[in-house]
Each structure stands twice: as structure tokens, then as C-alpha cells.
Amino acid sequence: MVSWKRRRNVNSAGVNLALFEAVADDGTATDDDAPTILLVHGWPDTHVVWDGVASHLARHARVFAYDTRGMGDSDRPLPVSAYRIENLADDLFAVAAAVNPGGKVHVVAHDWGSIQSWEAVSRSGAATQIASFTSISGPSLDHVGALLRHNITHPTPRNLGTSISQMVSSTYIGLFHLPVLPRLFLGVLGSPRVWREFLHLMDGTPRDAITTAPTLRRDMNSGVRYYRANILRRLLFPSPRTVAVPVLELLNTRDFAIRPATFSTTHRYVTRLWRRDAATGHWLPSTHPAYIAENVHNLLATLDGDRLVPESFSRTRRFGPGQAFTGRLAVITGAGSGIGRETARALAELGCDVVLADIDTTGAEVTARLCKESGSATAVYHLDVADTDAFIDFAKDVEREHGVPDIVVNNAAIGLSGSSLDATDEQIDRLLEIDLRGVLTGCREFGRQMVTRGTGGHIVNLASAAAFTPQRGLGIFAAAKAGVLLYSESLRAELAEHHIGVSAICPTVRDTPDADEVATQIVTAIRADKAVVPVTTEARIGYRLYRFTPWISRVIARRQVVGATRP
């Protein structure tokens, strides 16, 4: 851990800003040649919100933070105009010059700290003082204003939906512009205990992760001036500019205050952009300090150029608007043909890098070539999912070489039809090892990785409509797929608290749908976080019959005859 050493006040146009330096508790001093990192907090925080992040960053950098004007130990000018974003950006440059005279700083900022940092990096010549900018939960008001103007002048359903969604999330800003009510409301919310409960309810932030300053209630009221001085003025009259400073956006898809679409145009203005999406909430410095530090470290290593950077970070580089899954990694088993191949292609077309595993590596190589046509990076592995030890090693290899996957598709499977009374032990064992045990192993190994990483993910398991439509001649196959289906639903409940989705895909057995149709349904399930996806009308009818009138399913099963074929 670290403690904060009060350095001195930095004077910015007559406003004194309290400056602090992170000092390791063991007394270890950071090399003077180490990079300088400046942490900028948001509303209603002070520098202490960075405690966890600083403890990680201080191992390799000189780390400073300051209380922004109106907050903590810094001065609190009374005029609303004193809090205009231009003044806040001036403050940042003044502090940057104080902590590294004649040099550059790497800015890491959250919430209003990020908003004011956008103003700073948008200025001409900003790159002479700011080496990089990591933005967390705080967009450029100019970018947002330009986006809102575009959406209003081009009122498509999607554009209007995006704007309305953000307006709903920002209703509290309207409250902050009213007289009297904000002070009454914040008088209650400003209790540390109430504030912790509020963040836990709204954002899922663990209560014990929330650090507050003794000045919390005063900071909340002072911080209202940030909104009054800037929101309407900058949103109504935006002036977006080109940003030459390298920018890393850490986007939180569960942010209750700022919707992901708000950041959809950043690439238009930033010449060097990295972006990482995660199923995390607004108060990322409190909930995921190691995640922030890791990404900042990787950004600095990338800019430094002489240190190895993990592949998981390299894929976050953005050169345009990006697709739905740009920057993400997907692992697909049974990727050498059929549903696995088409799923890999569909994900690659949406920006995913893909790891392709199959017992048939020749087929997987063909899939890899097809995915590369979409510009995706690929890797091919030989894998028999029935070999548990090999599967465990494969999962470790993927994590080591490519990073923790964001999407896992357990697709590898075989079939078995005919009378269950005629099936041999070898046939039954092989079916269960591949169709059921392989899914269990894939979920367990990659699920553990996702939970440990702590930023969400999605697992897709290929079940079958046979899991809920009894059919003669498919009893053993149906048993395996029913296991996959119910396991998927149970695992979904288990992993929900970690924001990891689990979907079971259920194609029909008779009149099997085209592989690309199933792949489309898989992509939809990931994007919409669907639990169970019956593919085709027949499967959807069968699913509802078995749920609401199972006796009809049994009557139909007695009249069906499925041709006997064996793998």
C-alpha cells in the first residue's frame, strides 16, 4: 500500500491546489528517472479515491495526485465561473509543471477529472507537457455536444435512442441546476454511510472499497458548480478539436451515469487511440485499481517502445469506429467446420480476434484463413475436448499467449442416434466426454480466468433442441445436451455476480439449420446476453411445448422415428 505525502500547494491563477505524492509504506523510493503519473479525481472525490491505483503504479513510477479546485484541501472559490472547464485545464497544466518541471506527465483521470483532462489534451501544444491520457468514465463535453447535435439533426431511431438513453442516465444533472434542492439532497447523500449505500445500490460498488474524505459533504456541494459552469454551455456550443496526445479509454459498460454510446465518436478526434471495454461500473478506481494500473503500465510500455506488451493490450488499439467486438478475444472449440467455423467468421467480422481449437487442425487452419480476411488475428490449436488434461493445458496456453478470453464458445460435439439399448459403452463414453464433459471443462477453466480477471465475459455452450424435445432414437444424445442446457442455466446464475453471461444455443436435430444461421443466433445471444436460444421456429415451438404442455411433447415423441446413424 501507499500513503500520501502532502507536498505543497500549487498556485493556479490565485487558487491554491493541494498536491500529494504517493509514498510506499515500506519506504521504497522510486527512481527519479521513472515516468511521472498525475492522477485527477472526479466528483465528489478527492485524491484518496486513488489509494488502490497509486499502490500499484508507485512500484514503477512517480505518482502524484491533487485535490481539484473546490474539493478536499484545495481552495473553494465562490463564483460559478471559477469552475469553468478552461480554468480546470489551467489547473492541470500548473500541477503538471510543478511535479515534473520541463518534462511530461502521464495523466490518469476519472469522472470530472477526465472531463477536464479532455479539455487540457485538446489544446494546441498539450503534448509538450502531457505524454499520455488515460480516460475513465468522463467524456469530452465537446465530443458529446457534437454527437448530440448530430443525433438531433439526423433523427434516426438509433440516434434518438442513444440520446434519450444518455439523457435518462443524466437526469441528476438537471437537479444540480435547480436552486435549494441540490443542497437538501446532498445534505443527506453527503453522509459517508449513505454515500456508500448509494454507490453499492446504484453501481454495485463494494461498501468496503469506497474511500471518502472528511470533506465529502462540502465537496459534493462545491462540485455542483462544475455542472452549472460547464454542462449547458459546452453541450450547446461544442468545439471539438484534434487531440495529438495518445489516449487510452477504459470504458465501463455498466456505468449508470455515462452510456457507452457517448464515447462512439472519440476516434474522430484522437490520432492515437486505445480503448478497452469491460463489464465494470462507474467507480472503477475503487473497484478495479489493479486493472487500471495494468492498463496504464501497458500503455506506457507501448509508448516506450522497448518493452514487451501483452497481446491482450495490443488488440485494444483503435484505428476507426470499431465493430461490436473490436478489441475482444474469442475462443471457439470445434472451429474446424460447421457451426464453429461460421461462428468464428461472424465474430471476426465484428472485430474479434479468434483462437480456433479443433481435433482437425487442417480444418481449423482453413477457418483461420477465412477469419483473417476480416482483418482479425488468429491462432490455431489442436484440441480433443474429451482429453481433460489437454483442455486444461490449452486454457493455460491461451491465457499466457493471448490473454483471458472475453468470449468462449464451447461448440465441439458429436452425435449418436438409434436405440439407446443398442449403444456400446465406448460410444456412450465418447459422446459424454465430448458433448458434456468437454463443455464442463471449458466453462470451468475459462470461467475461472474470467472471474479472476474481474471484468466480465460471455460463455456460449452448444446444446440442442433435443434437450427439451423427447425423440425416439436420441435418448443418449438428448441426455448429454439436457445436461449442457441445465448446467448452462445453473452456471449463468452462479456467474451473474461476476457479470459473466452464459448462453445455451439449441439447434434442432431434424432439419438441422444452416451453420451460418446458428452463428447469427450465437452472436445475438452474446450481444443481448440471452440465456436460452432455440434456433428455428421448430425449436422455439418445442421449447414452449415442453415448458407449458410437456405431455404433448411426449405424445409427439412416441410417433417419431429417427434414422439410426452412429459416429
C-alpha positions in Angstrom: 0.0 0.0 0.0 0.9 3.7 -0.2 0.4 6.8 1.9 0.0 10.3 0.6 2.6 12.9 1.5 1.5 16.5 1.3 4.0 18.2 -0.9 2.8 21.8 -1.1 0.2 24.0 -2.7 0.3 24.7 -6.4 -1.0 28.2 -7.2 -3.1 28.4 -10.3 -4.3 31.9 -11.1 -4.7 32.6 -7.4 -6.3 29.3 -6.5 -4.2 27.0 -4.2 -4.4 23.3 -5.1 -3.3 20.7 -2.6 -0.7 18.4 -4.1 0.2 15.0 -2.8 2.8 12.4 -3.7 2.3 8.6 -3.2 4.9 7.1 -0.9 5.3 3.4 -0.5 4.6 2.3 3.1 7.8 0.3 3.2 9.8 3.5 2.4 10.9 2.3 -1.0 11.9 5.3 -3.1 11.0 5.5 -6.8 13.8 6.2 -9.3 13.9 9.8 -10.3 14.1 8.7 -13.9 10.8 6.8 -13.6 7.8 8.2 -15.5 5.7 10.7 -13.7 2.0 9.9 -13.4 -0.6 12.5 -12.4 -4.0 11.3 -11.1 -7.0 13.6 -11.4 -10.1 12.7 -9.4 -13.8 13.4 -10.2 -16.9 14.4 -8.3 -17.3 14.2 -5.3 -14.0 12.6 -4.6 -10.6 13.8 -3.6 -7.1 12.4 -4.2 -7.9 9.5 -1.7 -10.1 7.8 -4.4 -6.7 6.8 -6.0 -5.4 4.9 -3.0 -5.6 1.5 -4.6 -4.4 2.6 -8.0 -1.5 4.5 -6.6 -0.3 1.5 -4.6 0.1 -0.4 -7.9 1.5 2.4 -10.0 4.0 3.6 -7.4 6.1 0.5 -7.9 7.3 1.7 -11.3 6.5 5.4 -11.4 6.5 8.7 -9.5 2.8 9.2 -8.7 1.1 12.4 -7.8 -2.4 13.5 -7.2 -4.1 16.7 -6.3 -7.4 17.9 -5.0 -9.1 19.8 -7.8 -10.5 23.2 -7.0 -13.5 23.2 -4.7 -12.6 19.8 -3.3 -10.7 18.4 -0.3 -7.8 20.6 0.9 -7.8 22.9 -2.1 -9.3 26.4 -2.3 -13.1 26.7 -2.9 -13.7 29.9 -5.0 -17.3 31.0 -4.7 -18.2 32.2 -8.3 -19.6 29.5 -10.5 -17.5 31.0 -13.4 -14.3 30.0 -11.5 -15.2 26.4 -12.2 -15.3 26.7 -16.0 -13.5 23.9 -17.7 -10.9 26.2 -19.1 -9.8 27.1 -15.5 -9.8 23.4 -14.6 -7.5 22.7 -17.5 -5.2 25.5 -16.4 -5.0 23.9 -13.0 -3.9 20.6 -14.5 -1.1 22.2 -16.5 0.0 24.2 -13.4 0.2 20.9 -11.4 1.9 19.1 -14.2 4.6 21.8 -14.4 5.1 21.6 -10.6 5.6 17.8 -10.4 7.8 17.5 -13.5 9.3 20.9 -14.4 10.3 20.9 -18.1 9.1 17.3 -18.5 6.0 15.4 -19.3 3.4 13.7 -17.2 1.1 10.7 -17.9 -2.4 11.8 -16.9 -4.9 9.2 -15.5 -8.3 10.7 -14.8 -11.8 9.7 -13.7 -15.2 11.3 -14.0 -14.9 15.1 -13.8 -11.1 14.7 -13.7 -11.4 13.0 -17.1 -13.7 15.7 -18.4 -11.3 18.5 -17.5 -8.4 16.5 -18.8 -10.0 16.2 -22.2 -10.1 20.0 -22.3 -6.4 20.0 -21.5 -5.3 17.5 -24.1 -7.4 19.2 -26.7 -5.3 22.3 -26.5 -2.7 23.1 -29.0 0.7 22.1 -27.7 -0.7 19.9 -25.0 1.7 17.1 -26.0 4.7 19.1 -24.8 3.5 18.6 -21.2 1.2 15.5 -21.3 2.8 12.3 -22.6 -0.5 10.3 -22.4 -4.0 10.4 -21.1 -6.0 7.5 -19.6 -9.7 8.5 -19.6 -12.1 6.7 -17.2 -15.9 7.5 -17.1 -15.5 11.1 -18.3 -16.1 12.1 -21.9 -15.1 15.3 -23.7 -18.0 17.7 -23.4 -17.2 18.9 -26.9 -17.4 15.4 -28.3 -20.7 14.7 -26.5 -22.1 18.1 -27.7 -21.2 17.4 -31.3 -22.7 13.9 -31.0 -26.0 15.2 -29.6 -26.2 17.8 -32.3 -25.7 15.2 -35.0 -28.3 12.9 -33.4 -30.9 15.6 -33.3 -30.3 16.8 -36.8 -30.3 13.1 -38.0 -33.2 11.7 -36.0 -33.0 8.0 -36.8 -34.4 5.6 -34.2 -30.9 4.6 -33.2 -29.6 8.2 -32.9 -32.7 9.2 -30.9 -32.4 6.1 -28.7 -28.8 6.8 -27.9 -29.5 10.4 -26.9 -32.6 9.6 -24.8 -30.7 6.8 -23.0 -27.9 9.2 -22.0 -30.4 11.9 -21.0 -32.2 9.4 -18.7 -28.8 8.5 -17.2 -28.0 12.2 -16.7 -31.3 13.3 -15.0 -29.3 14.2 -11.9 -27.6 16.9 -13.8 -30.9 18.7 -14.2 -31.4 18.5 -10.4 -28.0 20.1 -9.9 -29.1 23.2 -11.9 -32.1 23.9 -9.6 -32.0 26.2 -6.6 -32.1 24.8 -3.0 -32.9 21.2 -3.8 -29.3 20.1 -4.6 -28.2 21.3 -1.1 -31.0 19.5 0.6 -30.4 16.3 -1.4 -26.6 16.4 -1.0 -27.0 17.1 2.7 -28.4 13.6 3.1 -26.2 11.9 0.4 -23.1 13.5 1.9 -23.1 11.2 4.8 -20.3 8.7 4.2 -22.5 5.8 5.3 -25.4 6.9 3.0 -22.9 7.5 0.1 -21.5 4.0 0.4 -25.0 2.5 0.4 -26.0 4.6 -2.6 -22.9 3.5 -4.6 -23.5 -0.1 -3.6 -27.1 0.1 -4.8 -26.6 2.0 -8.0 -23.2 0.8 -9.1 -22.6 -2.5 -7.3 -19.5 -1.0 -5.7 -18.5 -3.0 -2.6 -19.0 -0.8 0.5 -15.6 -1.5 1.9 -14.0 -0.4 -1.4 -15.3 3.2 -1.1 -12.9 5.7 0.4 -14.2 9.1 1.3 -12.6 12.3 2.6 -13.7 14.1 5.8 -14.9 16.9 3.5 -17.3 14.7 1.5 -20.5 16.8 2.1 -18.7 20.1 1.4 -17.1 18.6 -1.7 -20.5 17.5 -3.1 -21.9 21.0 -2.8 -18.8 22.7 -4.2 -18.7 20.2 -7.0 -22.2 21.2 -8.2 -20.5 24.3 -9.6 -18.7 22.1 -12.1 -22.0 21.1 -13.6 -23.5 24.6 -13.6 -20.4 26.2 -15.1 -19.9 23.8 -18.0 -22.7 21.4 -19.0 -25.1 23.6 -20.9 -22.5 25.9 -22.2 -20.3 23.2 -23.7 -23.0 20.9 -24.9 -24.9 23.6 -26.7 -21.8 25.2 -28.3 -19.3 22.3 -28.7 -15.9 22.9 -30.2 -14.3 19.5 -30.8 -10.6 19.6 -31.6 -7.9 17.2 -32.8 -6.1 15.5 -29.9 -2.4 14.7 -30.5 -1.8 13.2 -27.1 -2.1 9.4 -27.0 -5.3 8.4 -25.3 -6.5 5.2 -23.6 -10.2 5.0 -22.9 -11.2 2.5 -20.2 -14.9 2.2 -21.0 -17.3 0.8 -18.3 -20.3 -0.9 -20.0 -22.2 -0.9 -16.7 -21.7 2.7 -15.9 -25.0 4.0 -14.6 -24.1 7.7 -15.3 -22.5 7.6 -18.7 -23.7 5.3 -21.5 -21.1 3.5 -23.8 -22.5 5.2 -26.9 -21.3 8.5 -25.6 -17.8 7.5 -26.5 -18.6 6.3 -30.0 -17.0 9.3 -31.8 -13.7 9.6 -29.9 -11.8 8.0 -32.8 -12.7 11.0 -35.0 -10.7 13.4 -32.9 -7.8 11.4 -31.4 -4.9 10.5 -33.6 -3.6 7.7 -31.4 -6.4 5.9 -29.5 -6.6 2.7 -27.4 -9.9 1.5 -26.0 -10.8 -1.3 -23.6 -14.4 -2.2 -22.8 -15.2 -4.0 -19.6 -18.4 -5.0 -17.7 -17.5 -2.7 -14.9 -19.2 0.2 -13.2 -18.6 3.9 -12.8 -16.3 3.9 -9.8 -13.5 1.9 -11.4 -10.7 3.4 -9.3 -12.4 1.9 -6.2 -13.4 -1.5 -7.6 -10.6 -2.4 -10.0 -7.4 -0.5 -9.1 -5.1 -3.3 -10.4 -7.0 -3.3 -13.7 -6.4 0.4 -14.2 -2.7 0.2 -13.2 -2.1 -2.8 -15.5 -3.6 -0.9 -18.5 -1.7 2.3 -17.7 1.5 0.3 -17.4 0.9 -1.4 -20.8 0.1 2.0 -22.4 3.4 3.4 -21.1 5.3 0.3 -22.3 3.7 0.7 -25.7 4.7 4.3 -26.0 8.2 3.5 -24.7 8.7 1.0 -27.5 11.4 -1.1 -25.9 9.3 -3.2 -23.6 7.1 -6.2 -24.5 3.4 -5.5 -24.4 0.8 -8.3 -23.9 -1.2 -9.2 -26.9 -4.3 -8.6 -24.8 -3.4 -4.9 -24.7 -2.1 -4.6 -28.3 -5.6 -5.5 -29.7 -7.1 -2.5 -27.9 -5.6 -0.1 -30.5 -8.3 1.7 -32.4 -7.9 2.9 -36.0 -11.6 3.7 -36.7 -15.0 3.4 -35.2 -14.6 -0.2 -34.4 -17.1 -3.1 -34.6 -19.3 -4.6 -31.8 -16.5 -6.8 -30.6 -13.4 -4.9 -31.6 -10.6 -5.4 -29.1 -12.0 -8.7 -27.8 -10.7 -12.2 -27.9 -12.9 -15.2 -28.6 -12.1 -18.9 -28.1 -14.1 -21.4 -30.2 -13.8 -25.2 -29.9 -14.8 -27.4 -32.8 -13.8 -24.5 -35.1 -12.7 -26.6 -38.0 -16.0 -26.8 -39.7 -19.8 -26.2 -39.5 -21.1 -24.1 -36.7 -17.7 -23.5 -35.2 -16.3 -22.2 -38.4 -19.2 -19.9 -39.2 -19.3 -18.6 -35.6 -15.6 -17.8 -35.8 -16.2 -15.9 -39.1 -19.1 -14.0 -37.7 -17.1 -12.9 -34.6 -14.1 -12.0 -36.8 -16.3 -9.8 -39.0 -17.4 -7.9 -35.8 -13.8 -7.2 -34.8 -12.9 -10.2 -32.6 -9.5 -11.9 -32.6 -10.1 -15.6 -32.5 -8.4 -18.7 -31.0 -9.5 -21.7 -33.0 -9.4 -25.2 -31.5 -10.2 -28.5 -33.1 -9.1 -32.0 -33.3 -8.9 -31.4 -37.1 -6.2 -28.7 -37.3 -6.4 -28.7 -41.1 -10.0 -27.6 -40.9 -9.1 -25.0 -38.3 -6.4 -23.6 -40.5 -9.0 -23.1 -43.2 -11.2 -21.3 -40.7 -8.2 -19.1 -39.7 -7.6 -18.0 -43.3 -11.3 -17.1 -43.7 -11.2 -15.0 -40.4 -8.0 -13.2 -41.5 -9.9 -11.9 -44.5 -11.8 -9.7 -41.9 -8.6 -8.4 -40.5 -8.7 -10.5 -37.3 -5.7 -12.0 -35.7 -6.0 -15.8 -35.3 -4.3 -18.7 -33.6 -4.9 -22.4 -34.2 -4.6 -25.2 -31.6 -5.0 -28.9 -31.8 -7.5 -30.0 -29.1 -9.5 -33.1 -28.3 -12.0 -31.7 -25.8 -12.5 -35.2 -24.4 -8.9 -35.1 -23.0 -9.4 -33.1 -19.8 -5.7 -32.7 -19.1 -5.1 -31.4 -22.7 -8.0 -29.0 -22.3 -6.6 -27.6 -19.1 -3.2 -27.1 -20.7 -4.9 -25.4 -23.7 -6.7 -22.9 -21.4 -3.4 -22.1 -19.7 -1.7 -21.6 -23.1 -4.4 -19.3 -24.2 -4.2 -17.1 -21.1 -0.4 -17.0 -21.3 -0.1 -16.3 -25.0 -3.2 -14.3 -25.8 -4.8 -13.2 -22.5 -8.0 -14.1 -20.8 -10.7 -14.5 -23.5 -13.8 -12.3 -23.5 -15.9 -14.8 -25.3 -15.8 -18.6 -25.2 -17.8 -20.8 -27.5 -17.9 -24.5 -26.4 -19.1 -25.9 -29.7 -17.2 -29.2 -30.2 -19.7 -32.1 -30.3 -20.6 -35.4 -31.9 -23.9 -37.1 -32.4 -25.4 -40.5 -31.6 -28.7 -41.8 -32.8 -30.5 -45.1 -32.8 -31.9 -47.1 -29.9 -30.2 -46.4 -26.7 -30.4 -50.1 -25.9 -28.0 -50.8 -28.8 -25.4 -48.3 -27.8 -22.0 -49.6 -26.7 -20.2 -48.4 -23.6 -17.5 -46.9 -25.8 -20.0 -44.9 -27.8 -21.7 -43.6 -24.7 -18.5 -42.7 -23.0 -17.1 -40.9 -26.1 -20.4 -38.9 -26.5 -20.5 -37.8 -22.9 -16.8 -37.0 -22.8 -17.1 -34.7 -25.8 -20.6 -33.3 -25.6 -20.9 -32.9 -21.8 -17.5 -33.2 -20.1 -15.9 -31.0 -22.8 -18.4 -28.3 -22.1 -17.9 -28.6 -18.3 -14.1 -28.4 -18.6 -14.3 -25.4 -21.0 -16.6 -23.5 -18.7 -14.6 -24.3 -15.6 -11.2 -23.4 -16.9 -12.1 -20.2 -18.8 -14.8 -19.3 -16.3 -12.1 -19.2 -13.6 -9.9 -17.0 -15.7 -12.8 -14.5 -16.3 -13.7 -14.4 -12.6 -10.1 -13.8 -11.6 -9.8 -11.0 -14.2 -12.9 -9.4 -12.8 -14.1 -7.5 -15.9 -16.9 -9.8 -17.2 -17.2 -12.0 -20.3 -19.5 -14.4 -22.0 -19.7 -18.2 -22.4 -21.7 -19.9 -25.1 -22.5 -23.6 -24.9 -23.9 -25.6 -27.8 -26.8 -27.6 -26.5 -29.7 -28.9 -28.7 -33.4 -28.8 -29.1 -33.2 -32.5 -28.2 -32.6 -31.3 -24.6 -36.3 -30.3 -24.4 -38.0 -32.3 -27.2 -38.1 -36.0 -26.4 -37.4 -38.1 -29.5 -37.1 -41.8 -30.2 -33.6 -42.8 -31.1 -32.0 -39.7 -29.5 -32.1 -40.6 -25.8 -28.4 -40.7 -25.0 -27.7 -37.6 -27.2 -30.6 -35.8 -25.6 -29.3 -36.7 -22.1 -26.0 -35.1 -22.8 -27.5 -32.0 -24.3 -30.0 -31.7 -21.5 -27.1 -31.7 -19.1 -25.4 -28.9 -21.1 -28.6 -26.9 -21.1 -29.3 -27.2 -17.4 -25.7 -26.7 -16.5 -25.6 -23.6 -18.6 -28.6 -22.1 -16.8 -27.1 -23.0 -13.4 -23.7 -21.6 -14.3 -25.4 -18.4 -15.5 -26.9 -17.9 -12.1 -23.5 -18.6 -10.5 -21.6 -16.2 -12.6 -24.1 -13.4 -12.7 -22.5 -11.6 -9.8 -19.3 -11.5 -11.8 -21.1 -10.1 -14.8 -20.3 -13.1 -17.0 -23.1 -14.2 -19.2 -23.8 -17.8 -20.2 -26.0 -18.8 -23.1 -27.2 -22.2 -24.3 -27.8 -22.5 -28.0 -30.3 -25.1 -29.1 -30.5 -26.0 -32.8 -33.0 -28.6 -34.0 -31.8 -32.1 -34.7 -34.1 -33.0 -37.6 -33.8 -30.5 -40.5 -30.6 -29.1 -38.9 -30.4 -25.3 -39.6 -27.6 -23.8 -41.7 -24.4 -23.3 -39.7 -24.4 -19.5 -40.5 -28.0 -19.3 -39.1 -26.8 -20.8 -35.8 -23.8 -18.5 -35.8 -26.0 -15.5 -36.2 -28.0 -16.6 -33.2 -24.8 -17.1 -31.2 -23.7 -13.5 -31.9 -27.2 -12.3 -31.0 -27.1 -14.2 -27.7 -23.7 -12.7 -26.8 -24.8 -9.1 -27.6 -28.2 -9.4 -25.9 -27.0 -11.8 -23.1 -29.7 -14.4 -23.8 -29.9 -17.4 -21.5 -31.5 -20.0 -23.9 -31.7 -19.6 -27.6 -33.8 -22.2 -29.5 -32.8 -21.9 -33.2 -35.5 -22.1 -35.8 -39.3 -22.0 -35.4 -39.5 -25.7 -34.7 -37.1 -25.4 -31.8 -38.9 -22.4 -30.4 -42.2 -24.3 -30.5 -40.7 -27.4 -29.0 -39.2 -25.3 -26.1 -42.5 -23.8 -25.2 -44.4 -27.1 -25.6 -42.0 -28.8 -23.2 -42.3 -25.9 -20.7 -46.0 -25.5 -20.7 -47.6 -28.7 -22.1 -44.9 -31.4 -21.7 -47.5 -34.2 -22.3 -47.8 -33.0 -25.9 -44.0 -33.4 -26.4 -44.2 -36.9 -25.1 -47.1 -37.8 -27.4 -45.1 -36.4 -30.4 -42.0 -38.3 -29.3 -43.8 -41.7 -29.4 -44.7 -41.1 -33.1 -41.3 -40.0 -34.3 -38.7 -42.3 -35.7 -35.2 -41.1 -36.2 -32.9 -43.0 -38.5 -30.1 -44.9 -36.7 -26.7 -43.5 -37.5 -23.5 -43.7 -35.4 -20.4 -41.6 -35.3 
